[in-house]
Amino acid sequence: MAQLKVELLRSLSGRTQSQRQTAKGLGLRKRHQTVIVDDTAANRGMINKISHMVSVEELEE
């Protein structure tokens, strides 16, 4: 399965509760933290919701 590398670029302070929970759901807690997640429709939806706060890179297998 393809994977995505997601990095939180913007701070969570001052964000809506929904955006904070979305970042937490992806496993992001601090700025410049990077996580590897599976490329699923659910994860793509969460990334799309906070796309202005994260950078995404597709990992090749």
Biopython code that builds the backbone (N, CA, C, O; Angstrom):
import numpy as np
from Bio.PDB.StructureBuilder import StructureBuilder

atoms = [
    (1, "MET", "N", (0.851, -1.188, 0.000)),
    (1, "MET", "CA", (0.000, 0.000, 0.000)),
    (1, "MET", "C", (0.891, 1.244, 0.000)),
    (1, "MET", "O", (1.917, 1.284, 0.679)),
    (2, "ALA", "N", (0.495, 2.233, -0.753)),
    (2, "ALA", "CA", (1.236, 3.488, -0.818)),
    (2, "ALA", "C", (1.151, 4.219, 0.518)),
    (2, "ALA", "O", (0.196, 4.065, 1.279)),
    (3, "GLN", "N", (2.176, 5.013, 0.772)),
    (3, "GLN", "CA", (2.212, 5.768, 2.020)),
    (3, "GLN", "C", (2.504, 7.233, 1.746)),
    (3, "GLN", "O", (3.065, 7.592, 0.712)),
    (4, "LEU", "N", (2.109, 8.070, 2.700)),
    (4, "LEU", "CA", (2.310, 9.510, 2.602)),
    (4, "LEU", "C", (3.137, 9.994, 3.783)),
    (4, "LEU", "O", (2.966, 9.529, 4.910)),
    (5, "LYS", "N", (4.025, 10.926, 3.513)),
    (5, "LYS", "CA", (4.810, 11.569, 4.560)),
    (5, "LYS", "C", (4.174, 12.940, 4.811)),
    (5, "LYS", "O", (4.138, 13.780, 3.912)),
    (6, "VAL", "N", (3.675, 13.165, 6.024)),
    (6, "VAL", "CA", (2.940, 14.387, 6.341)),
    (6, "VAL", "C", (3.709, 15.151, 7.416)),
    (6, "VAL", "O", (4.067, 14.581, 8.447)),
    (7, "GLU", "N", (3.963, 16.431, 7.180)),
    (7, "GLU", "CA", (4.676, 17.271, 8.143)),
    (7, "GLU", "C", (3.797, 18.464, 8.524)),
    (7, "GLU", "O", (3.233, 19.134, 7.659)),
    (8, "LEU", "N", (3.689, 18.714, 9.816)),
    (8, "LEU", "CA", (2.916, 19.855, 10.308)),
    (8, "LEU", "C", (3.794, 21.101, 10.237)),
    (8, "LEU", "O", (4.817, 21.181, 10.918)),
    (9, "LEU", "N", (3.400, 22.068, 9.419)),
    (9, "LEU", "CA", (4.192, 23.277, 9.212)),
    (9, "LEU", "C", (3.698, 24.455, 10.029)),
    (9, "LEU", "O", (4.494, 25.312, 10.415)),
    (10, "ARG", "N", (2.409, 24.518, 10.301)),
    (10, "ARG", "CA", (1.830, 25.649, 11.017)),
    (10, "ARG", "C", (1.408, 25.206, 12.411)),
    (10, "ARG", "O", (1.093, 24.035, 12.622)),
    (11, "SER", "N", (1.400, 26.116, 13.345)),
    (11, "SER", "CA", (1.051, 25.824, 14.731)),
    (11, "SER", "C", (-0.427, 25.483, 14.883)),
    (11, "SER", "O", (-1.269, 25.930, 14.104)),
    (12, "LEU", "N", (-0.725, 24.679, 15.905)),
    (12, "LEU", "CA", (-2.106, 24.318, 16.194)),
    (12, "LEU", "C", (-2.802, 25.359, 17.070)),
    (12, "LEU", "O", (-4.025, 25.336, 17.203)),
    (13, "SER", "N", (-2.035, 26.270, 17.666)),
    (13, "SER", "CA", (-2.660, 27.273, 18.520)),
    (13, "SER", "C", (-3.461, 28.256, 17.669)),
    (13, "SER", "O", (-3.013, 28.677, 16.603)),
    (14, "GLY", "N", (-4.621, 28.608, 18.141)),
    (14, "GLY", "CA", (-5.494, 29.523, 17.422)),
    (14, "GLY", "C", (-6.334, 28.844, 16.361)),
    (14, "GLY", "O", (-7.049, 29.517, 15.618)),
    (15, "ARG", "N", (-6.266, 27.528, 16.272)),
    (15, "ARG", "CA", (-7.046, 26.778, 15.278)),
    (15, "ARG", "C", (-8.341, 26.295, 15.901)),
    (15, "ARG", "O", (-8.475, 26.259, 17.124)),
    (16, "THR", "N", (-9.281, 25.929, 15.072)),
    (16, "THR", "CA", (-10.554, 25.422, 15.584)),
    (16, "THR", "C", (-10.338, 24.041, 16.206)),
    (16, "THR", "O", (-9.363, 23.353, 15.905)),
    (17, "GLN", "N", (-11.257, 23.658, 17.068)),
    (17, "GLN", "CA", (-11.172, 22.360, 17.731)),
    (17, "GLN", "C", (-11.174, 21.236, 16.696)),
    (17, "GLN", "O", (-10.476, 20.236, 16.867)),
    (18, "SER", "N", (-11.942, 21.391, 15.643)),
    (18, "SER", "CA", (-12.015, 20.387, 14.587)),
    (18, "SER", "C", (-10.664, 20.194, 13.902)),
    (18, "SER", "O", (-10.261, 19.062, 13.634)),
    (19, "GLN", "N", (-9.961, 21.296, 13.618)),
    (19, "GLN", "CA", (-8.653, 21.208, 12.973)),
    (19, "GLN", "C", (-7.629, 20.570, 13.913)),
    (19, "GLN", "O", (-6.785, 19.792, 13.468)),
    (20, "ARG", "N", (-7.695, 20.889, 15.192)),
    (20, "ARG", "CA", (-6.781, 20.279, 16.167)),
    (20, "ARG", "C", (-7.009, 18.778, 16.266)),
    (20, "ARG", "O", (-6.051, 18.007, 16.321)),
    (21, "GLN", "N", (-8.267, 18.361, 16.289)),
    (21, "GLN", "CA", (-8.585, 16.939, 16.383)),
    (21, "GLN", "C", (-8.171, 16.198, 15.112)),
    (21, "GLN", "O", (-7.761, 15.039, 15.174)),
    (22, "THR", "N", (-8.278, 16.857, 13.973)),
    (22, "THR", "CA", (-7.853, 16.254, 12.721)),
    (22, "THR", "C", (-6.346, 16.016, 12.721)),
    (22, "THR", "O", (-5.886, 14.948, 12.316)),
    (23, "ALA", "N", (-5.574, 17.005, 13.172)),
    (23, "ALA", "CA", (-4.122, 16.840, 13.261)),
    (23, "ALA", "C", (-3.774, 15.724, 14.243)),
    (23, "ALA", "O", (-2.876, 14.924, 13.981)),
    (24, "LYS", "N", (-4.471, 15.668, 15.355)),
    (24, "LYS", "CA", (-4.232, 14.613, 16.339)),
    (24, "LYS", "C", (-4.553, 13.248, 15.747)),
    (24, "LYS", "O", (-3.850, 12.273, 16.010)),
    (25, "GLY", "N", (-5.609, 13.177, 14.952)),
    (25, "GLY", "CA", (-5.983, 11.929, 14.304)),
    (25, "GLY", "C", (-4.921, 11.423, 13.338)),
    (25, "GLY", "O", (-4.784, 10.217, 13.131)),
    (26, "LEU", "N", (-4.174, 12.344, 12.748)),
    (26, "LEU", "CA", (-3.072, 11.970, 11.861)),
    (26, "LEU", "C", (-1.798, 11.661, 12.650)),
    (26, "LEU", "O", (-0.833, 11.143, 12.089)),
    (27, "GLY", "N", (-1.793, 11.975, 13.945)),
    (27, "GLY", "CA", (-0.617, 11.715, 14.771)),
    (27, "GLY", "C", (0.317, 12.896, 14.880)),
    (27, "GLY", "O", (1.469, 12.739, 15.283)),
    (28, "LEU", "N", (-0.162, 14.087, 14.526)),
    (28, "LEU", "CA", (0.666, 15.299, 14.566)),
    (28, "LEU", "C", (0.397, 16.076, 15.845)),
    (28, "LEU", "O", (-0.753, 16.375, 16.164)),
    (29, "ARG", "N", (1.455, 16.404, 16.575)),
    (29, "ARG", "CA", (1.302, 17.150, 17.818)),
    (29, "ARG", "C", (2.099, 18.445, 17.847)),
    (29, "ARG", "O", (1.643, 19.436, 18.417)),
    (30, "LYS", "N", (3.290, 18.453, 17.237)),
    (30, "LYS", "CA", (4.166, 19.624, 17.283)),
    (30, "LYS", "C", (4.487, 20.107, 15.872)),
    (30, "LYS", "O", (4.363, 19.362, 14.900)),
    (31, "ARG", "N", (4.902, 21.366, 15.781)),
    (31, "ARG", "CA", (5.353, 21.895, 14.497)),
    (31, "ARG", "C", (6.577, 21.132, 14.026)),
    (31, "ARG", "O", (7.416, 20.731, 14.833)),
    (32, "HIS", "N", (6.677, 20.934, 12.727)),
    (32, "HIS", "CA", (7.792, 20.252, 12.066)),
    (32, "HIS", "C", (7.897, 18.778, 12.431)),
    (32, "HIS", "O", (8.921, 18.146, 12.172)),
    (33, "GLN", "N", (6.850, 18.232, 13.027)),
    (33, "GLN", "CA", (6.811, 16.798, 13.275)),
    (33, "GLN", "C", (6.360, 16.109, 11.990)),
    (33, "GLN", "O", (5.469, 16.596, 11.295)),
    (34, "THR", "N", (6.974, 14.986, 11.686)),
    (34, "THR", "CA", (6.657, 14.243, 10.469)),
    (34, "THR", "C", (6.136, 12.865, 10.840)),
    (34, "THR", "O", (6.689, 12.201, 11.717)),
    (35, "VAL", "N", (5.072, 12.435, 10.173)),
    (35, "VAL", "CA", (4.520, 11.101, 10.376)),
    (35, "VAL", "C", (4.327, 10.438, 9.007)),
    (35, "VAL", "O", (4.173, 11.109, 7.986)),
    (36, "ILE", "N", (4.340, 9.118, 9.021)),
    (36, "ILE", "CA", (4.077, 8.331, 7.824)),
    (36, "ILE", "C", (2.706, 7.693, 8.001)),
    (36, "ILE", "O", (2.476, 6.980, 8.978)),
    (37, "VAL", "N", (1.796, 7.940, 7.068)),
    (37, "VAL", "CA", (0.449, 7.370, 7.142)),
    (37, "VAL", "C", (0.149, 6.633, 5.838)),
    (37, "VAL", "O", (0.735, 6.929, 4.797)),
    (38, "ASP", "N", (-0.762, 5.679, 5.906)),
    (38, "ASP", "CA", (-1.193, 4.959, 4.708)),
    (38, "ASP", "C", (-2.017, 5.883, 3.824)),
    (38, "ASP", "O", (-2.716, 6.771, 4.310)),
    (39, "ASP", "N", (-1.924, 5.663, 2.538)),
    (39, "ASP", "CA", (-2.662, 6.474, 1.572)),
    (39, "ASP", "C", (-4.070, 5.904, 1.405)),
    (39, "ASP", "O", (-4.348, 5.157, 0.467)),
    (40, "THR", "N", (-4.954, 6.276, 2.340)),
    (40, "THR", "CA", (-6.344, 5.832, 2.282)),
    (40, "THR", "C", (-7.248, 7.040, 2.066)),
    (40, "THR", "O", (-6.819, 8.186, 2.203)),
    (41, "ALA", "N", (-8.486, 6.769, 1.732)),
    (41, "ALA", "CA", (-9.444, 7.860, 1.512)),
    (41, "ALA", "C", (-9.661, 8.655, 2.792)),
    (41, "ALA", "O", (-9.802, 9.877, 2.738)),
    (42, "ALA", "N", (-9.691, 7.987, 3.944)),
    (42, "ALA", "CA", (-9.899, 8.672, 5.217)),
    (42, "ALA", "C", (-8.737, 9.608, 5.531)),
    (42, "ALA", "O", (-8.947, 10.751, 5.936)),
    (43, "ASN", "N", (-7.516, 9.121, 5.345)),
    (43, "ASN", "CA", (-6.350, 9.972, 5.612)),
    (43, "ASN", "C", (-6.262, 11.114, 4.614)),
    (43, "ASN", "O", (-5.881, 12.224, 4.985)),
    (44, "ARG", "N", (-6.607, 10.867, 3.354)),
    (44, "ARG", "CA", (-6.608, 11.940, 2.353)),
    (44, "ARG", "C", (-7.618, 13.027, 2.724)),
    (44, "ARG", "O", (-7.356, 14.214, 2.532)),
    (45, "GLY", "N", (-8.762, 12.621, 3.252)),
    (45, "GLY", "CA", (-9.769, 13.582, 3.679)),
    (45, "GLY", "C", (-9.286, 14.432, 4.834)),
    (45, "GLY", "O", (-9.524, 15.639, 4.860)),
    (46, "MET", "N", (-8.604, 13.811, 5.797)),
    (46, "MET", "CA", (-8.069, 14.566, 6.942)),
    (46, "MET", "C", (-6.984, 15.531, 6.476)),
    (46, "MET", "O", (-6.927, 16.674, 6.929)),
    (47, "ILE", "N", (-6.126, 15.070, 5.571)),
    (47, "ILE", "CA", (-5.068, 15.933, 5.045)),
    (47, "ILE", "C", (-5.677, 17.103, 4.281)),
    (47, "ILE", "O", (-5.195, 18.230, 4.391)),
    (48, "ASN", "N", (-6.720, 16.851, 3.517)),
    (48, "ASN", "CA", (-7.384, 17.908, 2.759)),
    (48, "ASN", "C", (-7.992, 18.961, 3.686)),
    (48, "ASN", "O", (-8.002, 20.150, 3.366)),
    (49, "LYS", "N", (-8.497, 18.515, 4.830)),
    (49, "LYS", "CA", (-9.136, 19.430, 5.777)),
    (49, "LYS", "C", (-8.131, 20.417, 6.385)),
    (49, "LYS", "O", (-8.478, 21.565, 6.661)),
    (50, "ILE", "N", (-6.895, 19.971, 6.592)),
    (50, "ILE", "CA", (-5.878, 20.855, 7.179)),
    (50, "ILE", "C", (-4.731, 21.085, 6.191)),
    (50, "ILE", "O", (-3.579, 21.243, 6.597)),
    (51, "SER", "N", (-5.047, 21.103, 4.912)),
    (51, "SER", "CA", (-4.022, 21.219, 3.874)),
    (51, "SER", "C", (-3.208, 22.514, 3.968)),
    (51, "SER", "O", (-2.062, 22.564, 3.522)),
    (52, "HIS", "N", (-3.801, 23.556, 4.547)),
    (52, "HIS", "CA", (-3.092, 24.824, 4.690)),
    (52, "HIS", "C", (-2.063, 24.794, 5.822)),
    (52, "HIS", "O", (-1.293, 25.740, 5.989)),
    (53, "MET", "N", (-2.051, 23.706, 6.600)),
    (53, "MET", "CA", (-1.143, 23.599, 7.747)),
    (53, "MET", "C", (-0.079, 22.529, 7.572)),
    (53, "MET", "O", (0.848, 22.453, 8.379)),
    (54, "VAL", "N", (-0.185, 21.700, 6.540)),
    (54, "VAL", "CA", (0.723, 20.564, 6.393)),
    (54, "VAL", "C", (1.362, 20.538, 5.003)),
    (54, "VAL", "O", (0.875, 21.155, 4.056)),
    (55, "SER", "N", (2.467, 19.804, 4.920)),
    (55, "SER", "CA", (3.051, 19.477, 3.615)),
    (55, "SER", "C", (2.966, 17.969, 3.469)),
    (55, "SER", "O", (3.129, 17.233, 4.442)),
    (56, "VAL", "N", (2.710, 17.513, 2.254)),
    (56, "VAL", "CA", (2.511, 16.079, 1.991)),
    (56, "VAL", "C", (3.457, 15.650, 0.877)),
    (56, "VAL", "O", (3.624, 16.341, -0.128)),
    (57, "GLU", "N", (4.073, 14.481, 1.088)),
    (57, "GLU", "CA", (4.965, 13.908, 0.091)),
    (57, "GLU", "C", (4.607, 12.432, -0.058)),
    (57, "GLU", "O", (4.461, 11.717, 0.933)),
    (58, "GLU", "N", (4.470, 11.992, -1.282)),
    (58, "GLU", "CA", (4.155, 10.578, -1.526)),
    (58, "GLU", "C", (5.454, 9.784, -1.489)),
    (58, "GLU", "O", (6.439, 10.156, -2.128)),
    (59, "LEU", "N", (5.448, 8.684, -0.735)),
    (59, "LEU", "CA", (6.599, 7.809, -0.655)),
    (59, "LEU", "C", (6.468, 6.700, -1.679)),
    (59, "LEU", "O", (5.390, 6.141, -1.882)),
    (60, "GLU", "N", (7.562, 6.396, -2.309)),
    (60, "GLU", "CA", (7.552, 5.321, -3.300)),
    (60, "GLU", "C", (7.989, 4.035, -2.638)),
    (60, "GLU", "O", (8.802, 4.035, -1.714)),
    (61, "GLU", "N", (7.441, 2.951, -3.121)),
    (61, "GLU", "CA", (7.787, 1.648, -2.536)),
    (61, "GLU", "C", (8.866, 0.963, -3.304)),
    (61, "GLU", "O", (9.274, -0.141, -2.946)),
]
sb = StructureBuilder()
sb.init_structure("model")
sb.init_model(0)
sb.init_chain("A")
sb.init_seg("    ")
for serial, (resi, resn, name, xyz) in enumerate(atoms, 1):
    if name == "N":
        sb.init_residue(resn, " ", resi, " ")
    sb.init_atom(name, np.array(xyz, "f"), 0.0, 1.0, " ", f" {name:<3s}", serial, name[0])
structure = sb.get_structure()
